Amino acid sequence: MYIIGENIHIISPAVKVALKERDGEYFKKAALEQVEAGAQCVDLNLGPRKKDWEEVFPWMVKTVEEVVDVPLCIDTTNVNGMEAALKTITKAQPILNSMSAEAFRLEHVPVLAKKYNAQLISLTLTKSGIPISSDERIGIALETLIPRCVELDFPINDLIIDPLVLTVSGCQEYCPELIEAVRTIPFAWDPAPQISIGLSNVSNAVPTKNRPLINSVYCAMVMGAGLKMMIANPLEEELMEVIRIVENRDESTALSRLYLKIHDHVEAMEDPTPDGVDMSDPEQAAVWKTVQVLLNKVIYADSYLEQ
C-alpha cells in the first residue's frame, strides 16, 4: 500500500498554530515521523492561503525537503499556490491534489501538473457535488477527467482518480458505492489510471474512539477491491497492522483471519458472511458490526457498537 501521510493538514489546530508561527521544526518532525512510520509521500494541505500563498508554499516545501526525500503532495485549491510549491520542489516527482470536473480546476490544474511533471489526483466531483452511485463516479472519470488528460497529452500513468470517500456518519449509502468505484475504474481505460482515496474521511464526525476501527475495517474492504494507494495516517497503529495482515496474508490470530475473510469476500465481489465470527470476542464483534455499517446493511449510529 502506497501511503500519502495526511498529518500536515490545516484542519489541525496544532498545524494552524505552527504555520502561523512559521515553526519549521514542527513540520520537519511531522514529516519525518510519518515517513519513518511507513508513508511513501507526505501530503501538505495548507488550505487556500489566499493572502500569503506566495511565501507560505515555498517555505513549507523547503522546510519539509530538508528532512525527507519522498514525494510531496501539494494539496490546495489555490492554483497560484500550487505553482509556487511546484517551482520549489527539488527532489522526488510531486503529486498535485487536485483536479476535478469543475470548470476552473479542469482547465488549469492539469496544465500545471504537466508543466512540472507532477502526478495528478483527480476527484470525481462536479459543480453539482459528489454523486452517490459508483456508476456516476465512474462516468465522471471516463467522460471528463481522463479525456481532459488525453487532450493535453498528460500521461495516464501519472493520473490518480479519487472516487471520494465520505463519512459513514451522514453519508452511509456512499460507502459501498465507493468500493465498487475503486474496483471498476482501473478496468475502464487502457492504460489504467491509478486510484487513491482519503481513507480517514470515512470516520469523520464519529466518536474519536471509534475512528481507528472504522478506518481499519474500511481499509481491508477497499484493499479487497484492489486499492493500492491512499491518503491516511501512518501513525495509526491499528490501520497499519491491518495493511500488514492483508499484504502478508497473516492468519496467525482469529482477528487477522477475520480481516482476511473480509478482504477476500470483497475481492470475490461477495458480501462478507458471519460464518466463523466469534461474537463473544469483543474485537471480532466490533469488526463485524463495523462491516455491516459500512455495507449500509445496518443504520449507523454513534452507539452502533453497543447495539
C-alpha positions as CSV (number, residue, x, y, z in Angstrom):
1,M,0.0,0.0,0.0
2,Y,1.3,3.4,-1.1
3,I,0.5,5.7,1.8
4,I,0.4,9.5,1.4
5,G,0.8,10.8,5.0
6,E,-2.1,13.1,5.9
7,N,-0.9,14.7,9.2
8,I,0.2,18.1,7.9
9,H,-3.4,19.4,7.4
10,I,-4.6,22.9,8.1
11,I,-7.7,21.5,9.8
12,S,-5.5,20.5,12.8
13,P,-5.3,23.3,15.4
14,A,-1.6,22.4,16.0
15,V,-0.8,22.8,12.3
16,K,-2.6,26.2,12.3
17,V,-0.5,27.4,15.2
18,A,2.7,26.1,13.8
19,L,2.0,27.6,10.4
20,K,1.2,31.0,11.9
21,E,4.4,31.0,13.9
22,R,6.4,29.5,11.0
23,D,7.6,26.7,13.3
24,G,9.7,24.8,10.8
25,E,10.8,22.2,13.4
26,Y,7.2,21.2,14.0
27,F,6.7,20.4,10.3
28,K,10.1,18.7,10.0
29,K,9.1,16.4,12.8
30,A,5.6,15.8,11.4
31,A,7.0,14.9,8.0
32,L,9.9,12.7,9.3
33,E,7.8,10.7,11.8
34,Q,5.3,9.9,9.0
35,V,8.0,8.6,6.7
36,E,9.5,6.6,9.4
37,A,6.1,5.0,10.2
38,G,5.7,3.9,6.5
39,A,4.5,6.9,4.5
40,Q,5.9,6.9,0.9
41,C,4.7,10.5,0.3
42,V,3.9,13.5,2.5
43,D,0.7,15.5,2.0
44,L,0.9,19.3,2.5
45,N,-2.6,20.5,3.0
46,L,-2.3,24.2,3.8
47,G,-5.8,25.4,2.6
48,P,-6.2,28.1,0.0
49,R,-3.8,30.6,1.7
50,K,-5.3,33.4,-0.3
51,K,-3.2,36.2,1.3
52,D,0.2,34.6,1.9
53,W,0.4,31.8,-0.6
54,E,3.5,33.3,-2.4
55,E,5.6,33.0,0.7
56,V,4.0,30.0,2.5
57,F,4.1,27.3,-0.1
58,P,7.8,27.6,-1.0
59,W,8.6,27.9,2.7
60,M,6.8,24.7,3.5
61,V,8.3,22.8,0.6
62,K,11.9,23.9,1.6
63,T,11.3,23.1,5.2
64,V,10.0,19.5,4.6
65,E,12.5,18.7,1.9
66,E,15.3,19.4,4.5
67,V,14.4,16.2,6.3
68,V,12.7,13.8,3.8
69,D,13.4,12.7,0.2
70,V,9.9,11.2,-0.6
71,P,7.4,12.9,-2.9
72,L,5.4,15.8,-1.6
73,C,1.6,16.0,-2.3
74,I,0.6,19.6,-2.8
75,D,-2.9,19.7,-1.5
76,T,-4.7,23.1,-2.1
77,T,-7.4,24.7,-4.1
78,N,-5.1,27.7,-4.8
79,V,-3.7,27.3,-8.3
80,N,-1.1,30.0,-7.7
81,G,-0.1,28.3,-4.5
82,M,0.2,25.0,-6.4
83,E,2.6,26.5,-8.9
84,A,4.6,28.3,-6.2
85,A,5.1,24.9,-4.4
86,L,5.9,23.0,-7.6
87,K,8.5,25.5,-8.6
88,T,10.3,25.0,-5.3
89,I,10.4,21.2,-5.2
90,T,13.8,19.8,-5.9
91,K,13.6,16.1,-5.0
92,A,11.1,13.4,-6.0
93,Q,8.2,13.7,-8.5
94,P,5.4,15.5,-6.7
95,I,1.7,14.8,-6.6
96,L,-0.8,17.6,-7.3
97,N,-4.1,17.5,-5.4
98,S,-6.4,18.1,-7.1
99,M,-8.2,18.4,-10.4
100,S,-12.0,17.8,-10.5
101,A,-14.7,18.1,-13.2
102,E,-15.4,21.6,-12.1
103,A,-14.6,24.0,-15.0
104,F,-11.9,26.1,-13.5
105,R,-9.9,23.3,-11.9
106,L,-10.4,21.1,-15.0
107,E,-8.9,23.9,-17.2
108,H,-6.0,25.0,-15.1
109,V,-4.8,22.2,-12.7
110,P,-3.8,19.5,-15.3
111,V,-1.8,22.1,-17.2
112,L,0.3,22.8,-14.1
113,A,0.7,19.1,-13.5
114,K,2.1,18.5,-17.0
115,K,4.3,21.6,-16.9
116,Y,6.0,20.5,-13.7
117,N,5.9,16.7,-14.3
118,A,3.7,16.0,-11.3
119,Q,1.3,13.2,-10.8
120,L,-2.3,14.4,-10.7
121,I,-5.1,13.4,-8.3
122,S,-8.4,14.0,-9.9
123,L,-11.7,13.9,-8.0
124,T,-15.0,12.5,-9.2
125,L,-16.6,15.8,-8.3
126,T,-18.7,18.2,-10.4
127,K,-20.2,21.6,-9.7
128,S,-23.3,19.6,-8.5
129,G,-21.3,17.8,-5.9
130,I,-20.4,14.1,-5.4
131,P,-22.8,11.5,-6.9
132,I,-23.8,8.6,-4.7
133,S,-23.6,5.8,-7.2
134,S,-20.4,4.2,-8.4
135,D,-21.6,4.3,-12.0
136,E,-21.9,8.1,-11.9
137,R,-18.5,8.5,-10.4
138,I,-17.0,6.2,-13.0
139,G,-18.8,8.2,-15.6
140,I,-17.2,11.4,-14.4
141,A,-13.8,9.8,-14.7
142,L,-14.4,8.3,-18.1
143,E,-16.3,11.2,-19.7
144,T,-14.4,14.2,-18.2
145,L,-11.3,13.6,-16.2
146,I,-9.5,11.1,-18.4
147,P,-10.4,12.8,-21.7
148,R,-9.1,16.1,-20.4
149,C,-5.7,14.4,-19.7
150,V,-5.8,12.8,-23.1
151,E,-6.5,16.2,-24.7
152,L,-3.3,17.6,-23.0
153,D,-1.2,14.5,-23.7
154,F,-0.8,14.1,-20.0
155,P,0.5,10.6,-19.1
156,I,-2.4,8.5,-17.9
157,N,0.1,6.5,-15.8
158,D,0.5,9.7,-13.8
159,L,-3.2,10.2,-13.3
160,I,-4.7,9.2,-10.0
161,I,-8.5,9.1,-9.7
162,D,-10.0,9.7,-6.3
163,P,-13.7,8.5,-6.2
164,L,-14.1,10.4,-2.9
165,V,-14.8,8.8,0.5
166,L,-17.4,10.4,2.6
167,T,-18.2,9.9,6.2
168,V,-20.3,6.9,7.3
169,S,-22.0,9.3,9.7
170,G,-24.5,11.1,7.4
171,C,-23.4,9.6,4.1
172,Q,-23.5,5.9,4.8
173,E,-25.0,5.0,1.5
174,Y,-21.8,6.2,-0.2
175,C,-19.6,3.7,1.5
176,P,-20.4,0.6,-0.6
177,E,-20.6,2.6,-3.8
178,L,-17.1,3.9,-3.2
179,I,-15.8,0.3,-3.0
180,E,-17.3,-0.5,-6.4
181,A,-15.9,2.6,-8.0
182,V,-12.4,1.6,-6.7
183,R,-12.9,-1.8,-8.2
184,T,-14.2,-0.7,-11.6
185,I,-12.3,2.4,-12.7
186,P,-9.0,0.7,-13.4
187,F,-10.7,-1.6,-15.9
188,A,-12.4,1.2,-17.7
189,W,-9.4,2.6,-19.5
190,D,-6.2,1.3,-21.0
191,P,-3.7,2.2,-19.7
192,A,-5.4,2.2,-16.3
193,P,-5.1,5.3,-14.1
194,Q,-4.1,4.8,-10.5
195,I,-6.7,5.0,-7.8
196,S,-6.4,6.7,-4.4
197,I,-8.8,7.7,-1.6
198,G,-8.7,9.8,1.5
199,L,-9.4,6.9,3.9
200,S,-9.8,8.8,7.1
201,N,-12.8,10.7,5.6
202,V,-14.9,7.6,6.3
203,S,-14.7,8.2,10.0
204,N,-15.1,12.0,10.1
205,A,-17.7,13.2,12.6
206,V,-17.8,9.9,14.5
207,P,-16.6,9.5,18.1
208,T,-12.8,9.7,18.3
209,K,-12.5,6.3,20.0
210,N,-14.2,4.5,17.0
211,R,-12.3,6.2,14.2
212,P,-9.3,3.7,14.1
213,L,-11.7,0.7,13.9
214,I,-13.8,2.2,11.1
215,N,-10.7,3.2,9.2
216,S,-9.2,-0.2,9.6
217,V,-12.2,-2.2,8.5
218,Y,-12.8,0.0,5.5
219,C,-9.2,-0.3,4.6
220,A,-9.5,-4.1,4.5
221,M,-12.6,-3.7,2.3
222,V,-11.1,-1.3,-0.2
223,M,-7.9,-3.3,-0.4
224,G,-10.1,-6.2,-1.4
225,A,-11.5,-4.0,-4.2
226,G,-7.9,-3.5,-5.4
227,L,-6.8,-0.2,-3.8
228,K,-3.1,0.3,-3.7
229,M,-2.8,4.0,-2.7
230,M,-4.4,6.2,-0.1
231,I,-4.1,9.3,1.9
232,A,-4.1,8.1,5.5
233,N,-2.4,8.4,8.9
234,P,0.6,6.1,9.1
235,L,0.8,6.7,12.8
236,E,-2.5,4.9,13.3
237,E,-1.2,1.6,14.5
238,E,-4.4,-0.4,14.1
239,L,-4.6,0.7,10.4
240,M,-1.0,-0.2,9.7
241,E,-1.5,-3.6,11.3
242,V,-4.4,-4.4,9.0
243,I,-2.4,-3.4,6.0
244,R,0.4,-5.7,7.2
245,I,-2.1,-8.5,7.8
246,V,-3.5,-8.3,4.3
247,E,-0.3,-7.8,2.4
248,N,1.4,-10.7,4.3
249,R,-1.6,-13.0,4.4
250,D,-1.1,-13.3,8.2
251,E,-3.5,-15.9,9.5
252,S,-1.9,-16.2,12.9
253,T,-4.8,-14.9,15.0
254,A,-8.6,-15.1,14.9
255,L,-8.8,-11.3,14.3
256,S,-6.3,-11.4,11.4
257,R,-8.2,-14.3,9.8
258,L,-11.4,-12.2,10.1
259,Y,-9.8,-9.2,8.3
260,L,-8.5,-11.5,5.6
261,K,-12.0,-13.0,5.3
262,I,-13.5,-9.5,4.8
263,H,-10.8,-8.7,2.2
264,D,-11.3,-11.9,0.3
265,H,-15.1,-11.7,0.2
266,V,-14.9,-8.2,-1.2
267,E,-12.2,-9.3,-3.7
268,A,-14.6,-12.0,-4.9
269,M,-17.4,-9.5,-5.2
270,E,-19.3,-11.1,-2.4
271,D,-20.8,-9.7,0.8
272,P,-18.8,-10.9,3.9
273,T,-20.7,-13.6,5.9
274,P,-20.7,-14.0,9.7
275,D,-19.6,-17.7,9.4
276,G,-16.8,-18.2,11.8
277,V,-17.1,-14.8,13.5
278,D,-16.9,-15.3,17.3
279,M,-19.4,-12.7,18.5
280,S,-18.3,-13.4,22.1
281,D,-14.9,-11.9,21.3
282,P,-15.3,-8.2,21.7
283,E,-12.7,-7.4,18.9
284,Q,-14.3,-9.7,16.4
285,A,-17.8,-8.5,17.2
286,A,-16.7,-4.9,16.8
287,V,-15.2,-5.6,13.4
288,W,-18.2,-7.5,12.2
289,K,-20.6,-4.8,13.3
290,T,-18.5,-2.2,11.5
291,V,-18.6,-4.3,8.3
292,Q,-22.4,-4.3,8.4
293,V,-22.5,-0.5,8.9
294,L,-20.0,0.1,6.1
295,L,-22.0,-2.1,3.7
296,N,-25.1,0.0,4.6
297,K,-26.9,-3.0,5.9
298,V,-27.3,-1.7,9.5
299,I,-28.1,2.0,10.1
300,Y,-25.1,3.9,11.5
301,A,-25.4,5.4,15.0
302,D,-22.6,6.6,17.2
303,S,-23.6,3.8,19.6
304,Y,-23.6,1.1,17.0
305,L,-21.0,-1.0,18.8
306,E,-23.2,-1.2,21.9
307,Q,-26.2,-2.5,20.0
